[in-house]
Amino acid sequence: MSATDLAWFKSSYSGSQGDDCVEVAITEQTIHVRDSKDVTHPYFAVGREEWTRFVGFVAGI
């Protein structure tokens, strides 16, 4: 799937000044993350289970 096929949305934690911009796109199988300041750079994708573990780790759960 190409980046243009995904429905990207800006993270609610991204800075309002345009300096800390992260976008996420969610599909049935994966979570995609990219830097919205330069969408020509590659994005990364992880499975839902891995994403859940990552978010739990960051949240201290």
N, CA, C and O atoms as a Tripos MOL2 file, in Angstrom:
@<TRIPOS>MOLECULE
protein
  244   243    61     0     0
PROTEIN
NO_CHARGES

@<TRIPOS>ATOM
      1 N           0.8520   -1.1770    0.0000 N.3       1 MET1
      2 CA          0.0000    0.0000    0.0000 C.3       1 MET1
      3 C           0.8970    1.2390    0.0000 C.2       1 MET1
      4 O           1.8520    1.3090    0.7740 O.2       1 MET1
      5 N           0.6010    2.2060   -0.8500 N.am      2 SER2
      6 CA          1.4180    3.4140   -0.9060 C.3       2 SER2
      7 C           0.8990    4.4500    0.0860 C.2       2 SER2
      8 O          -0.2380    4.3730    0.5500 O.2       2 SER2
      9 N           1.7400    5.4020    0.3950 N.am      3 ALA3
     10 CA          1.3780    6.4500    1.3540 C.3       3 ALA3
     11 C           0.1670    7.2460    0.8990 C.2       3 ALA3
     12 O          -0.6120    7.7200    1.7270 O.2       3 ALA3
     13 N           0.0020    7.3980   -0.4090 N.am      4 THR4
     14 CA         -1.1410    8.1700   -0.9110 C.3       4 THR4
     15 C          -2.4560    7.4090   -0.7950 C.2       4 THR4
     16 O          -3.5270    8.0130   -0.8660 O.2       4 THR4
     17 N          -2.3890    6.0930   -0.6180 N.am      5 ASP5
     18 CA         -3.6050    5.2870   -0.4600 C.3       5 ASP5
     19 C          -4.1280    5.2950    0.9740 C.2       5 ASP5
     20 O          -5.2500    4.8580    1.2290 O.2       5 ASP5
     21 N          -3.3290    5.7820    1.8980 N.am      6 LEU6
     22 CA         -3.6880    5.7370    3.3130 C.3       6 LEU6
     23 C          -4.4070    7.0090    3.7370 C.2       6 LEU6
     24 O          -4.1880    8.0760    3.1630 O.2       6 LEU6
     25 N          -5.2720    6.8910    4.7550 N.am      7 ALA7
     26 CA         -5.9780    8.0490    5.3150 C.3       7 ALA7
     27 C          -5.1900    8.5380    6.5280 C.2       7 ALA7
     28 O          -5.3850    8.0470    7.6400 O.2       7 ALA7
     29 N          -4.3070    9.4980    6.3130 N.am      8 TRP8
     30 CA         -3.4270   10.0090    7.3670 C.3       8 TRP8
     31 C          -4.1570   11.0330    8.2270 C.2       8 TRP8
     32 O          -4.9700   11.8090    7.7250 O.2       8 TRP8
     33 N          -3.8590   11.0310    9.5340 N.am      9 PHE9
     34 CA         -4.3580   12.0900   10.4040 C.3       9 PHE9
     35 C          -3.2450   12.4980   11.3500 C.2       9 PHE9
     36 O          -2.3870   11.6900   11.7070 O.2       9 PHE9
     37 N          -3.2680   13.7480   11.7470 N.am     10 LYS10
     38 CA         -2.2300   14.3030   12.6000 C.3      10 LYS10
     39 C          -2.4610   13.8670   14.0410 C.2      10 LYS10
     40 O          -3.5900   13.8730   14.5310 O.2      10 LYS10
     41 N          -1.3940   13.4940   14.7010 N.am     11 SER11
     42 CA         -1.4740   13.1060   16.1050 C.3      11 SER11
     43 C          -1.9510   14.2750   16.9530 C.2      11 SER11
     44 O          -1.5640   15.4200   16.7180 O.2      11 SER11
     45 N          -2.7930   13.9840   17.9410 N.am     12 SER12
     46 CA         -3.2600   15.0410   18.8420 C.3      12 SER12
     47 C          -2.1240   15.5650   19.7100 C.2      12 SER12
     48 O          -2.2680   16.6170   20.3330 O.2      12 SER12
     49 N          -1.0000   14.8590   19.7670 N.am     13 TYR13
     50 CA          0.1580   15.2830   20.5440 C.3      13 TYR13
     51 C           1.1590   16.0770   19.7080 C.2      13 TYR13
     52 O           2.1850   16.5090   20.2340 O.2      13 TYR13
     53 N           0.8890   16.2750   18.4420 N.am     14 SER14
     54 CA          1.7820   17.0640   17.6000 C.3      14 SER14
     55 C           1.7090   18.5250   18.0070 C.2      14 SER14
     56 O           0.6570   19.0130   18.4220 O.2      14 SER14
     57 N           2.8230   19.2130   17.8870 N.am     15 GLY15
     58 CA          2.8710   20.6190   18.2520 C.3      15 GLY15
     59 C           2.0360   21.4810   17.3260 C.2      15 GLY15
     60 O           1.9200   21.1890   16.1360 O.2      15 GLY15
     61 N           1.4600   22.5300   17.8610 N.am     16 SER16
     62 CA          0.6380   23.4320   17.0610 C.3      16 SER16
     63 C           1.4830   24.4080   16.2540 C.2      16 SER16
     64 O           0.9580   25.0930   15.3770 O.2      16 SER16
     65 N           2.7840   24.4870   16.5330 N.am     17 GLN17
     66 CA          3.6830   25.3890   15.8170 C.3      17 GLN17
     67 C           4.1800   24.7850   14.5100 C.2      17 GLN17
     68 O           4.8540   25.4660   13.7370 O.2      17 GLN17
     69 N           3.8570   23.5070   14.2450 N.am     18 GLY18
     70 CA          4.3100   22.8460   13.0320 C.3      18 GLY18
     71 C           5.6910   22.2340   13.1510 C.2      18 GLY18
     72 O           6.2690   21.7940   12.1580 O.2      18 GLY18
     73 N           6.2230   22.2050   14.3740 N.am     19 ASP19
     74 CA          7.5780   21.6940   14.5550 C.3      19 ASP19
     75 C           7.6300   20.2380   15.0150 C.2      19 ASP19
     76 O           8.6620   19.5900   14.8440 O.2      19 ASP19
     77 N           6.5780   19.7130   15.5800 N.am     20 ASP20
     78 CA          6.5330   18.3300   16.0640 C.3      20 ASP20
     79 C           5.3440   17.6200   15.4460 C.2      20 ASP20
     80 O           4.3570   17.3470   16.1300 O.2      20 ASP20
     81 N           5.4260   17.3250   14.1850 N.am     21 CYS21
     82 CA          4.2650   16.7990   13.4780 C.3      21 CYS21
     83 C           4.4230   15.3140   13.1520 C.2      21 CYS21
     84 O           5.3220   14.9060   12.4160 O.2      21 CYS21
     85 N           3.5480   14.5510   13.7080 N.am     22 VAL22
     86 CA          3.5090   13.1180   13.4400 C.3      22 VAL22
     87 C           2.1240   12.7950   12.9030 C.2      22 VAL22
     88 O           1.1130   13.2290   13.4550 O.2      22 VAL22
     89 N           2.0920   12.0280   11.8200 N.am     23 GLU23
     90 CA          0.8230   11.5840   11.2680 C.3      23 GLU23
     91 C           0.7390   10.0680   11.3620 C.2      23 GLU23
     92 O           1.7450    9.3620   11.2880 O.2      23 GLU23
     93 N          -0.4790    9.5920   11.5260 N.am     24 VAL24
     94 CA         -0.7410    8.1650   11.6770 C.3      24 VAL24
     95 C          -1.8320    7.7650   10.6940 C.2      24 VAL24
     96 O          -2.7650    8.5270   10.4390 O.2      24 VAL24
     97 N          -1.7050    6.5680   10.1490 N.am     25 ALA25
     98 CA         -2.7490    5.9810    9.3090 C.3      25 ALA25
     99 C          -2.9740    4.5590    9.8210 C.2      25 ALA25
    100 O          -2.0230    3.8130   10.0540 O.2      25 ALA25
    101 N          -4.2170    4.2040    9.9890 N.am     26 ILE26
    102 CA         -4.5660    2.8980   10.5550 C.3      26 ILE26
    103 C          -5.2730    2.0670    9.4980 C.2      26 ILE26
    104 O          -6.2190    2.5220    8.8550 O.2      26 ILE26
    105 N          -4.7960    0.8450    9.3340 N.am     27 THR27
    106 CA         -5.4800   -0.1070    8.4580 C.3      27 THR27
    107 C          -5.9010   -1.2930    9.3090 C.2      27 THR27
    108 O          -5.6280   -1.3330   10.5090 O.2      27 THR27
    109 N          -6.5440   -2.2250    8.7060 N.am     28 GLU28
    110 CA         -7.0030   -3.4080    9.4330 C.3      28 GLU28
    111 C          -5.8370   -4.1810   10.0470 C.2      28 GLU28
    112 O          -5.9700   -4.7440   11.1330 O.2      28 GLU28
    113 N          -4.7130   -4.2090    9.3690 N.am     29 GLN29
    114 CA         -3.5630   -5.0070    9.8120 C.3      29 GLN29
    115 C          -2.4480   -4.2130   10.4750 C.2      29 GLN29
    116 O          -1.7280   -4.7500   11.3170 O.2      29 GLN29
    117 N          -2.2910   -2.9370   10.1100 N.am     30 THR30
    118 CA         -1.1000   -2.2010   10.5390 C.3      30 THR30
    119 C          -1.3830   -0.7600   10.9420 C.2      30 THR30
    120 O          -2.4140   -0.1800   10.6010 O.2      30 THR30
    121 N          -0.4230   -0.2070   11.6830 N.am     31 ILE31
    122 CA         -0.4040    1.2020   12.0400 C.3      31 ILE31
    123 C           0.7970    1.8110   11.3170 C.2      31 ILE31
    124 O           1.9130    1.3030   11.4310 O.2      31 ILE31
    125 N           0.5730    2.8900   10.5790 N.am     32 HIS32
    126 CA          1.6200    3.5570    9.8130 C.3      32 HIS32
    127 C           1.9070    4.9050   10.4650 C.2      32 HIS32
    128 O           0.9830    5.6010   10.8850 O.2      32 HIS32
    129 N           3.1810    5.2760   10.5510 N.am     33 VAL33
    130 CA          3.5800    6.5300   11.1860 C.3      33 VAL33
    131 C           4.5640    7.2420   10.2690 C.2      33 VAL33
    132 O           5.4590    6.6200    9.6960 O.2      33 VAL33
    133 N           4.3880    8.5660   10.1350 N.am     34 ARG34
    134 CA          5.3180    9.3430    9.3170 C.3      34 ARG34
    135 C           5.4710   10.7540    9.8870 C.2      34 ARG34
    136 O           4.6670   11.2130   10.6990 O.2      34 ARG34
    137 N           6.5160   11.4140    9.4370 N.am     35 ASP35
    138 CA          6.7850   12.8050    9.7700 C.3      35 ASP35
    139 C           6.0300   13.6670    8.7640 C.2      35 ASP35
    140 O           6.3360   13.6330    7.5720 O.2      35 ASP35
    141 N           5.0650   14.4260    9.2180 N.am     36 SER36
    142 CA          4.2380   15.1920    8.2890 C.3      36 SER36
    143 C           4.9440   16.4200    7.7340 C.2      36 SER36
    144 O           4.4490   17.0350    6.7890 O.2      36 SER36
    145 N           6.0940   16.7920    8.2990 N.am     37 LYS37
    146 CA          6.8310   17.9270    7.7530 C.3      37 LYS37
    147 C           7.4560   17.5890    6.4080 C.2      37 LYS37
    148 O           7.7040   18.4790    5.5950 O.2      37 LYS37
    149 N           7.7140   16.3020    6.1690 N.am     38 ASP38
    150 CA          8.2750   15.8820    4.8780 C.3      38 ASP38
    151 C           7.7290   14.4980    4.5420 C.2      38 ASP38
    152 O           8.3350   13.4780    4.8680 O.2      38 ASP38
    153 N           6.5890   14.4860    3.8950 N.am     39 VAL39
    154 CA          5.9010   13.2260    3.6000 C.3      39 VAL39
    155 C           6.5760   12.4220    2.4950 C.2      39 VAL39
    156 O           6.1430   11.3130    2.1830 O.2      39 VAL39
    157 N           7.6390   12.9750    1.8980 N.am     40 THR40
    158 CA          8.3720   12.2120    0.8840 C.3      40 THR40
    159 C           9.3190   11.2030    1.5180 C.2      40 THR40
    160 O           9.7790   10.2750    0.8530 O.2      40 THR40
    161 N           9.6100   11.3830    2.7980 N.am     41 HIS41
    162 CA         10.4590   10.4200    3.5060 C.3      41 HIS41
    163 C           9.6650    9.1430    3.7530 C.2      41 HIS41
    164 O           8.4350    9.1770    3.8090 O.2      41 HIS41
    165 N          10.3500    8.0310    3.9000 N.am     42 PRO42
    166 CA          9.6440    6.7750    4.1700 C.3      42 PRO42
    167 C           8.8880    6.8220    5.5030 C.2      42 PRO42
    168 O           9.2820    7.5220    6.4360 O.2      42 PRO42
    169 N           7.8250    6.0820    5.5630 N.am     43 TYR43
    170 CA          7.0900    5.9190    6.8120 C.3      43 TYR43
    171 C           7.3660    4.5120    7.3190 C.2      43 TYR43
    172 O           7.8900    3.6730    6.5870 O.2      43 TYR43
    173 N           7.0100    4.2560    8.5790 N.am     44 PHE44
    174 CA          7.1560    2.8860    9.0600 C.3      44 PHE44
    175 C           5.7930    2.3460    9.4590 C.2      44 PHE44
    176 O           4.8710    3.0980    9.7740 O.2      44 PHE44
    177 N           5.6920    1.0490    9.4370 N.am     45 ALA45
    178 CA          4.4360    0.3820    9.7640 C.3      45 ALA45
    179 C           4.7130   -0.7700   10.7120 C.2      45 ALA45
    180 O           5.7070   -1.4830   10.5770 O.2      45 ALA45
    181 N           3.8240   -0.9390   11.6670 N.am     46 VAL46
    182 CA          3.9180   -2.0530   12.6150 C.3      46 VAL46
    183 C           2.5500   -2.6990   12.7310 C.2      46 VAL46
    184 O           1.5270   -2.0750   12.4510 O.2      46 VAL46
    185 N           2.5450   -3.9470   13.1450 N.am     47 GLY47
    186 CA          1.2950   -4.6530   13.3690 C.3      47 GLY47
    187 C           0.5520   -4.0990   14.5720 C.2      47 GLY47
    188 O           1.1410   -3.4230   15.4160 O.2      47 GLY47
    189 N          -0.7260   -4.3820   14.6490 N.am     48 ARG48
    190 CA         -1.5520   -3.8700   15.7490 C.3      48 ARG48
    191 C          -1.0640   -4.3490   17.1130 C.2      48 ARG48
    192 O          -1.0560   -3.5730   18.0690 O.2      48 ARG48
    193 N          -0.6610   -5.5980   17.2170 N.am     49 GLU49
    194 CA         -0.1650   -6.1230   18.5050 C.3      49 GLU49
    195 C           1.0830   -5.3860   18.9540 C.2      49 GLU49
    196 O           1.2040   -4.9940   20.1140 O.2      49 GLU49
    197 N           2.0070   -5.2020   18.0280 N.am     50 GLU50
    198 CA          3.2480   -4.5070   18.3460 C.3      50 GLU50
    199 C           2.9680   -3.0620   18.7340 C.2      50 GLU50
    200 O           3.5930   -2.5370   19.6550 O.2      50 GLU50
    201 N           2.0290   -2.4110   18.0380 N.am     51 TRP51
    202 CA          1.6640   -1.0360   18.3530 C.3      51 TRP51
    203 C           1.0740   -0.9490   19.7600 C.2      51 TRP51
    204 O           1.4040   -0.0380   20.5200 O.2      51 TRP51
    205 N           0.2050   -1.8930   20.1020 N.am     52 THR52
    206 CA         -0.4050   -1.9130   21.4320 C.3      52 THR52
    207 C           0.6630   -2.0580   22.5060 C.2      52 THR52
    208 O           0.6070   -1.3840   23.5350 O.2      52 THR52
    209 N           1.6380   -2.9350   22.2740 N.am     53 ARG53
    210 CA          2.7400   -3.0890   23.2410 C.3      53 ARG53
    211 C           3.5510   -1.8070   23.3540 C.2      53 ARG53
    212 O           3.9060   -1.3930   24.4580 O.2      53 ARG53
    213 N           3.8490   -1.1730   22.2210 N.am     54 PHE54
    214 CA          4.6070    0.0680   22.2230 C.3      54 PHE54
    215 C           3.8820    1.1610   23.0160 C.2      54 PHE54
    216 O           4.4780    1.8070   23.8780 O.2      54 PHE54
    217 N           2.6000    1.3620   22.7210 N.am     55 VAL55
    218 CA          1.8270    2.3900   23.4130 C.3      55 VAL55
    219 C           1.7480    2.0840   24.9060 C.2      55 VAL55
    220 O           1.8460    2.9920   25.7310 O.2      55 VAL55
    221 N           1.5710    0.8100   25.2580 N.am     56 GLY56
    222 CA          1.5600    0.4250   26.6670 C.3      56 GLY56
    223 C           2.8750    0.7310   27.3480 C.2      56 GLY56
    224 O           2.8940    1.1940   28.4890 O.2      56 GLY56
    225 N           3.9760    0.4760   26.6600 N.am     57 PHE57
    226 CA          5.3010    0.7660   27.2150 C.3      57 PHE57
    227 C           5.4840    2.2630   27.4360 C.2      57 PHE57
    228 O           5.9470    2.6900   28.4940 O.2      57 PHE57
    229 N           5.1170    3.0570   26.4330 N.am     58 VAL58
    230 CA          5.2750    4.5060   26.5260 C.3      58 VAL58
    231 C           4.3910    5.0660   27.6300 C.2      58 VAL58
    232 O           4.7910    5.9890   28.3390 O.2      58 VAL58
    233 N           3.1990    4.5160   27.7790 N.am     59 ALA59
    234 CA          2.2580    4.9920   28.7980 C.3      59 ALA59
    235 C           2.6060    4.4730   30.1990 C.2      59 ALA59
    236 O           2.0210    4.9100   31.1900 O.2      59 ALA59
    237 N           3.5520    3.5500   30.2730 N.am     60 GLY60
    238 CA          3.9470    3.0000   31.5590 C.3      60 GLY60
    239 C           2.9970    1.9570   32.0960 C.2      60 GLY60
    240 O           2.9330    1.7270   33.3030 O.2      60 GLY60
    241 N           2.2580    1.3260   31.2020 N.am     61 ILE61
    242 CA          1.2830    0.3020   31.6190 C.3      61 ILE61
    243 C           1.9780   -1.0310   31.7740 C.2      61 ILE61
    244 O           1.3380   -2.0240   32.1190 O.2      61 ILE61
@<TRIPOS>BOND
     1     1     2 1
     2     2     3 1
     3     3     4 2
     4     3     5 am
     5     5     6 1
     6     6     7 1
     7     7     8 2
     8     7     9 am
     9     9    10 1
    10    10    11 1
    11    11    12 2
    12    11    13 am
    13    13    14 1
    14    14    15 1
    15    15    16 2
    16    15    17 am
    17    17    18 1
    18    18    19 1
    19    19    20 2
    20    19    21 am
    21    21    22 1
    22    22    23 1
    23    23    24 2
    24    23    25 am
    25    25    26 1
    26    26    27 1
    27    27    28 2
    28    27    29 am
    29    29    30 1
    30    30    31 1
    31    31    32 2
    32    31    33 am
    33    33    34 1
    34    34    35 1
    35    35    36 2
    36    35    37 am
    37    37    38 1
    38    38    39 1
    39    39    40 2
    40    39    41 am
    41    41    42 1
    42    42    43 1
    43    43    44 2
    44    43    45 am
    45    45    46 1
    46    46    47 1
    47    47    48 2
    48    47    49 am
    49    49    50 1
    50    50    51 1
    51    51    52 2
    52    51    53 am
    53    53    54 1
    54    54    55 1
    55    55    56 2
    56    55    57 am
    57    57    58 1
    58    58    59 1
    59    59    60 2
    60    59    61 am
    61    61    62 1
    62    62    63 1
    63    63    64 2
    64    63    65 am
    65    65    66 1
    66    66    67 1
    67    67    68 2
    68    67    69 am
    69    69    70 1
    70    70    71 1
    71    71    72 2
    72    71    73 am
    73    73    74 1
    74    74    75 1
    75    75    76 2
    76    75    77 am
    77    77    78 1
    78    78    79 1
    79    79    80 2
    80    79    81 am
    81    81    82 1
    82    82    83 1
    83    83    84 2
    84    83    85 am
    85    85    86 1
    86    86    87 1
    87    87    88 2
    88    87    89 am
    89    89    90 1
    90    90    91 1
    91    91    92 2
    92    91    93 am
    93    93    94 1
    94    94    95 1
    95    95    96 2
    96    95    97 am
    97    97    98 1
    98    98    99 1
    99    99   100 2
   100    99   101 am
   101   101   102 1
   102   102   103 1
   103   103   104 2
   104   103   105 am
   105   105   106 1
   106   106   107 1
   107   107   108 2
   108   107   109 am
   109   109   110 1
   110   110   111 1
   111   111   112 2
   112   111   113 am
   113   113   114 1
   114   114   115 1
   115   115   116 2
   116   115   117 am
   117   117   118 1
   118   118   119 1
   119   119   120 2
   120   119   121 am
   121   121   122 1
   122   122   123 1
   123   123   124 2
   124   123   125 am
   125   125   126 1
   126   126   127 1
   127   127   128 2
   128   127   129 am
   129   129   130 1
   130   130   131 1
   131   131   132 2
   132   131   133 am
   133   133   134 1
   134   134   135 1
   135   135   136 2
   136   135   137 am
   137   137   138 1
   138   138   139 1
   139   139   140 2
   140   139   141 am
   141   141   142 1
   142   142   143 1
   143   143   144 2
   144   143   145 am
   145   145   146 1
   146   146   147 1
   147   147   148 2
   148   147   149 am
   149   149   150 1
   150   150   151 1
   151   151   152 2
   152   151   153 am
   153   153   154 1
   154   154   155 1
   155   155   156 2
   156   155   157 am
   157   157   158 1
   158   158   159 1
   159   159   160 2
   160   159   161 am
   161   161   162 1
   162   162   163 1
   163   163   164 2
   164   163   165 am
   165   165   166 1
   166   166   167 1
   167   167   168 2
   168   167   169 am
   169   169   170 1
   170   170   171 1
   171   171   172 2
   172   171   173 am
   173   173   174 1
   174   174   175 1
   175   175   176 2
   176   175   177 am
   177   177   178 1
   178   178   179 1
   179   179   180 2
   180   179   181 am
   181   181   182 1
   182   182   183 1
   183   183   184 2
   184   183   185 am
   185   185   186 1
   186   186   187 1
   187   187   188 2
   188   187   189 am
   189   189   190 1
   190   190   191 1
   191   191   192 2
   192   191   193 am
   193   193   194 1
   194   194   195 1
   195   195   196 2
   196   195   197 am
   197   197   198 1
   198   198   199 1
   199   199   200 2
   200   199   201 am
   201   201   202 1
   202   202   203 1
   203   203   204 2
   204   203   205 am
   205   205   206 1
   206   206   207 1
   207   207   208 2
   208   207   209 am
   209   209   210 1
   210   210   211 1
   211   211   212 2
   212   211   213 am
   213   213   214 1
   214   214   215 1
   215   215   216 2
   216   215   217 am
   217   217   218 1
   218   218   219 1
   219   219   220 2
   220   219   221 am
   221   221   222 1
   222   222   223 1
   223   223   224 2
   224   223   225 am
   225   225   226 1
   226   226   227 1
   227   227   228 2
   228   227   229 am
   229   229   230 1
   230   230   231 1
   231   231   232 2
   232   231   233 am
   233   233   234 1
   234   234   235 1
   235   235   236 2
   236   235   237 am
   237   237   238 1
   238   238   239 1
   239   239   240 2
   240   239   241 am
   241   241   242 1
   242   242   243 1
   243   243   244 2
@<TRIPOS>SUBSTRUCTURE
     1 MET1         2 RESIDUE 1 A MET
     2 SER2         6 RESIDUE 1 A SER
     3 ALA3        10 RESIDUE 1 A ALA
     4 THR4        14 RESIDUE 1 A THR
     5 ASP5        18 RESIDUE 1 A ASP
     6 LEU6        22 RESIDUE 1 A LEU
     7 ALA7        26 RESIDUE 1 A ALA
     8 TRP8        30 RESIDUE 1 A TRP
     9 PHE9        34 RESIDUE 1 A PHE
    10 LYS10       38 RESIDUE 1 A LYS
    11 SER11       42 RESIDUE 1 A SER
    12 SER12       46 RESIDUE 1 A SER
    13 TYR13       50 RESIDUE 1 A TYR
    14 SER14       54 RESIDUE 1 A SER
    15 GLY15       58 RESIDUE 1 A GLY
    16 SER16       62 RESIDUE 1 A SER
    17 GLN17       66 RESIDUE 1 A GLN
    18 GLY18       70 RESIDUE 1 A GLY
    19 ASP19       74 RESIDUE 1 A ASP
    20 ASP20       78 RESIDUE 1 A ASP
    21 CYS21       82 RESIDUE 1 A CYS
    22 VAL22       86 RESIDUE 1 A VAL
    23 GLU23       90 RESIDUE 1 A GLU
    24 VAL24       94 RESIDUE 1 A VAL
    25 ALA25       98 RESIDUE 1 A ALA
    26 ILE26      102 RESIDUE 1 A ILE
    27 THR27      106 RESIDUE 1 A THR
    28 GLU28      110 RESIDUE 1 A GLU
    29 GLN29      114 RESIDUE 1 A GLN
    30 THR30      118 RESIDUE 1 A THR
    31 ILE31      122 RESIDUE 1 A ILE
    32 HIS32      126 RESIDUE 1 A HIS
    33 VAL33      130 RESIDUE 1 A VAL
    34 ARG34      134 RESIDUE 1 A ARG
    35 ASP35      138 RESIDUE 1 A ASP
    36 SER36      142 RESIDUE 1 A SER
    37 LYS37      146 RESIDUE 1 A LYS
    38 ASP38      150 RESIDUE 1 A ASP
    39 VAL39      154 RESIDUE 1 A VAL
    40 THR40      158 RESIDUE 1 A THR
    41 HIS41      162 RESIDUE 1 A HIS
    42 PRO42      166 RESIDUE 1 A PRO
    43 TYR43      170 RESIDUE 1 A TYR
    44 PHE44      174 RESIDUE 1 A PHE
    45 ALA45      178 RESIDUE 1 A ALA
    46 VAL46      182 RESIDUE 1 A VAL
    47 GLY47      186 RESIDUE 1 A GLY
    48 ARG48      190 RESIDUE 1 A ARG
    49 GLU49      194 RESIDUE 1 A GLU
    50 GLU50      198 RESIDUE 1 A GLU
    51 TRP51      202 RESIDUE 1 A TRP
    52 THR52      206 RESIDUE 1 A THR
    53 ARG53      210 RESIDUE 1 A ARG
    54 PHE54      214 RESIDUE 1 A PHE
    55 VAL55      218 RESIDUE 1 A VAL
    56 GLY56      222 RESIDUE 1 A GLY
    57 PHE57      226 RESIDUE 1 A PHE
    58 VAL58      230 RESIDUE 1 A VAL
    59 ALA59      234 RESIDUE 1 A ALA
    60 GLY60      238 RESIDUE 1 A GLY
    61 ILE61      242 RESIDUE 1 A ILE
